[in-house]
Amino acid sequence: MQARLNEQRNKHRAERATSGSLLIGRLYDDRGNRMTPSHVRKDGIKYRYYLSSPLLQGQPTHAGCVRRVPAAEIEALVVRAVGENVEGSAESDERDVIHNHVVRVDLQVDQLAIELKADPRDNDRLVLRIPWKKMPMKRRREIIVPASVSPHELRPIRAETRATLITAIARGRRWLDEIVAGTVTSVEQIAAREQCSIRQVHMTISLAFLAPGLVKAAVEGRLPRGIGVTRLRDAPAEWSRQYAMLGLST
């Protein structure tokens, strides 16, 4: 029996290590229920989510207030928060950031409570509280309207496109921070580490210079459909020109 338990425990650890869901085993709703990775496919695209576990057990009344969240969006917010608040957290991989620094994340109605691993020299429990609100699925979002398009013809950015964009912006900011801090000495070093082209590194870092209003609109899902990573990479330095390039009013 003990051998079987050990085998199951090792299997769960292996699944957690290889899962594409960075917060597996660490994300909880506001009632303390574990959030379980899930996904759906639509038009050939995979959309990842975290679901409150009572939903999967046929007990929806036991679930917290936030029952389902886009996985990539929450993961990007946690990685960014850790990178901005924890010294020495410039790991090259998002999975390492979570594994090395995060104990658990409580998904509350108006914030993320990120419990960090305690310093061995200090037993105090450290919790980052990051303002956050889930976009209501039924509420009409105030999309930024291009000057040449009627508001009635607009559709908001796709959830998966938004998640990909937020993740890319967070990665670009982290790479820029590494260069500024001297953790890496060149974009060539990042390219070799990430196994991508130097151009890819430059394009990703350029997202760190987007206008705050565009970043906020991306997080809130208010960018119009058709604006994603490809259109926002290598944008002009001036924020007003970024809006003009996209045909948006400031």
N, C-alpha and C positions, 0 to 999 in steps of 0.2 A: 504493500500500500504506500509506504513512504517513497519507494522508488518511482511509483506512478505519479505521486504528487510532485516530486522533484522534476520528473519529465515534463509534466504539464506546466510547471513554473518556468522551466527553461524554454519551453515552446512559446509561452506568452512573452517572455523577454525578447526572444528572437523576432517574433512578429512585431513587437513594439519598435525594435531597432531598425527594421526594414520597412515599416509602414510609411506611406507618403503623408500621413497625418501627423504633423509635428507635435501636436498637443495630446496625442492619444495617452490616456491614463492620467492626464494632468488637468483636464478642463472639467469644471463642475458648474451646474446651474445654481440659482440663488436658494434652492432648497437642499443643496448638498448632493444632488444626484449627479453621477458621472455623465458627461456628455460623450456619446459614442460616435465614431466616424461613420459616415454613410455617404452615398452618392446616388445620383440619377444621371441618365444619359438622355439627351434631347438633341435631335438632328446631328447625331454623331459626336456631340460634345459632352464631356464628363463634367458634371457640376458636383463639387464636394461640399459636404455639410457636416456639422456636429449636431446630433440629436440628443435630447434629454432621454436617458435610458428608460424611464417609465413608459415612454411612448412605444418603445420596442417590446415592452412587456405587457402591453394592453392595459396600462394603468395611467391614462392621460391626466387624471385628476391629481396625481402625485407629482407631476412635472412642475418645474419652476415657471416663473413668468416668461422667461425667454427660453423657448423650447427648441428652436432651430436657428442656427447661424451659419453664414457662409464660412467655410473653413479657411480659405486663403486670406480673407480679410482679417479674421481674428489672429491668425498666425503672424501675419505681417505686423499688426499692431503690437503684439507681444514682443516680437524680435526687435522692433524699433525701440520700444520702451526700455528693454533691457540694455540695448546698445547705447542709449542716451543717458542712462542712469547708473550703470554699473561699470566701474573702472576695470580695464583689462578684459572687456567682453567682446573684443574685436575678432572673434573666431571667424574662419572663412566660410563656414557652413551654418545655415539657420538651425539645422538639427543640433549642432554642437552648442549653439547659444542656449537653446532650450534645455538640453541635457545637462550642461555644466552649471546653469544658474537658476533654473526655475523649478520650484517644488510643486506648485499647483496654481491654477488660475480660476478664480471664482467669477462667473459671468453674472453680473448684477444688472438691474434695470438701467442704471445711469452711469455705470463704470465697470472697468475690469480691475479686480483686485489680484495682483500678481505677487505671490509669495516667493521670495528668493531664498536660495540656500544660505544659511547663516555662515558667517566667517568663523572658522574654528577658534579664533581668539575672542570671539564675541558671540554669546548665545542669544542675543536679542533677535526676535523675529522681525524681519524686514519685509514690508509689504508696499509695493508700488500701487497707487490708485490712479488709473488712467480714465479720464472722462470718455464715455462712449454711450451711444444709444443705437439700438437696432432700428433700421429703417422699417416702419410699418409696411407690410406687403400690400395693403389695400389703399394706402394713402397716395394721392397723386403728388409726385415730387415736382418742385419748381425747377424745371430744367433750364440751364443757361441757353438762351435762344440765339442762334446765328441770325445775323441781320437779314439774310436772303431767304430765310425759311419761315413759313407761317407756324405759330405755336401749335396749331391744330395738326400739323404734319409731323411733329416731333415725337420721337420715342427715346426713352432714357437709355443710357449705356447698359449693355448686358451685364448681368451679375458676374459672370466668369471673366469678362473683359475688365471690369472694374477691379476684381480681385487680382488679376494678373498685373494690372497697372500699379496698384498699391504696393504689391510685392516688389515690383521693379523699382519703384521710387525709393522704397526702404533700402533695397540693396544698393542703389546708386549712392544714397546718403551715407551708408555704412562704408562703402569703398572710398568715398571722398574723405570721410573722417579718418580712415586708416592712413591715407596719404598725408593729410594735414598733421596728424599726430606722429608721423614718422614710423608707424608700425610696418608699412611697406615703403619701398623707396621709389617705385615706378609702376606705371600701368602694366608694363611687361611682366612684372612679378605677379600682379593680380591675374593677368591672362594665363600665365603658366599654372598658377594655383587652381584656377577655376576651369582650366582646360577649354578656354574659348579664345577668340581672336582679340587682338589689341583693339580693333575697331569696335567690337562688342563691348569692351570695357569702357571705351570713351563714350559710346552711345548711352550706356546705362548710367554712367556718372552724370551725363548731361541732364538727366531727369532730376538730379538734386537741385538744379537751378530753376525749376519751374516756379511760376508765380504762386504765392501762398493761396490765392483765391482759386486757382485751378486745382491745386492739391486738395483743398477743402471740398471743392465740388466733386472731385473724383471719389473721395472717401464717402461723401454723402449720396453718391449715385446721381448727381445732378448734371453730369456732362451728357451731351446728346450722343446718341448712338453713332458710331463711326469714328469717334475720337478715342484712341487707345495708345498703347506703347509706341507703335510705329509712327503715328502722327506727332507725338509729343517729344520724341527723341531728337536731339540736336536742334532744339528750338532757339530762337534768338535770345540774347542775354537780357534785353530789355523786356520787362514784364508786359508793357503795353503792346509791344510788337508780337509777343506770344499770342495775346488775344486776337490781334489783327490777323495773324497767320491762320488762325482757326476760324476767322469770320465771326468772332464773338465780341460782344460789347463788354467793356470793363465794369 
